[in-house]
Amino acid sequence: MDVQGGVAIILAAGVGKRLQNWDLPKSLLAFAGRSLLERHIRALRGLGIDDIHITGGHRIDAISDELLRIDDPAQLVFNAAYMRGSMLSLLAQAPLLRSGK
């Protein structure tokens, strides 16, 4: 499957309460040396998606650091209301959704 030029939104704002890991966002949990965020970004890039937008909230600083570490230009948007649910994290991407990309 090739979706060259496609756009993706990754919701990575949650705390991960069910994982009982309040220090790092669940998207930064590592498996075999690679975070879930890195794995998802690499998979999307491999499909030809060149425009990735990430909604962060809890520990957005760590997500930003991970993007720098993996040297990826994904756009990071902060959702200050991340504790109120994933729908508000999606709403933080409203300008992108309205753009019709």
C-alpha positions in Angstrom: 0.0 0.0 0.0 1.4 3.4 -1.0 -0.3 6.6 0.2 2.4 8.9 -1.2 1.8 12.4 0.0 -0.8 11.4 2.6 -1.4 13.0 6.0 -1.5 11.2 9.4 -2.5 12.3 12.9 -1.1 10.5 15.9 -2.8 11.0 19.2 -0.1 10.8 21.9 -1.4 13.0 24.6 -2.6 10.5 27.2 -1.1 9.6 30.5 -1.4 5.8 30.2 -3.1 5.3 33.5 -3.9 1.6 32.8 -0.2 1.0 32.3 0.6 2.5 35.7 3.4 4.5 34.2 2.9 8.2 35.0 6.5 9.2 34.2 6.5 8.8 30.4 3.7 8.9 27.9 2.7 5.4 26.7 3.9 6.4 23.2 7.4 6.5 24.5 7.4 3.0 25.9 10.3 1.1 24.2 10.3 -2.3 22.8 13.6 -3.7 21.4 15.2 -0.3 21.7 12.5 1.7 19.8 9.6 3.6 21.2 6.1 3.0 20.0 6.1 6.6 18.6 9.2 5.9 16.6 7.8 2.6 15.3 4.5 4.3 14.2 6.3 7.2 12.5 8.7 4.8 10.7 5.7 2.7 9.6 3.9 5.7 8.3 7.0 7.0 6.5 7.4 3.6 5.0 3.9 3.8 3.5 4.8 7.1 1.9 3.1 9.4 4.3 5.2 12.6 4.5 3.0 14.8 6.6 2.6 13.6 10.2 1.0 15.6 12.9 1.2 14.5 16.6 -1.1 15.7 19.4 0.8 15.7 22.7 -0.2 16.5 26.2 1.3 14.6 29.1 5.1 15.1 29.1 5.0 16.8 25.7 8.7 17.7 26.4 9.6 14.1 26.2 7.7 13.6 23.0 9.5 16.6 21.5 12.8 15.1 22.7 12.0 11.8 21.0 11.2 13.6 17.7 14.7 15.2 17.9 16.3 11.9 18.8 14.9 10.1 15.8 15.4 13.2 13.6 11.8 13.4 12.4 10.1 16.6 11.2 6.6 15.6 12.4 4.5 18.5 13.6 3.7 18.5 17.3 0.6 20.2 18.7 -0.1 20.7 22.4 -3.5 19.8 23.8 -3.8 21.5 27.2 -7.0 19.5 27.9 -5.5 16.1 27.4 -6.8 14.8 30.7 -10.3 15.2 29.4 -10.0 12.5 26.7 -8.8 11.7 23.2 -11.6 13.5 21.4 -10.1 16.8 22.6 -6.7 15.6 21.4 -8.3 15.1 18.0 -10.0 18.5 18.2 -6.6 20.1 18.8 -5.9 19.1 15.2 -9.0 20.9 13.9 -7.1 23.3 11.6 -5.5 20.4 9.9 -8.8 18.5 9.6 -10.6 21.6 8.2 -7.8 22.1 5.7 -9.0 19.0 3.8 -5.4 17.7 3.4 
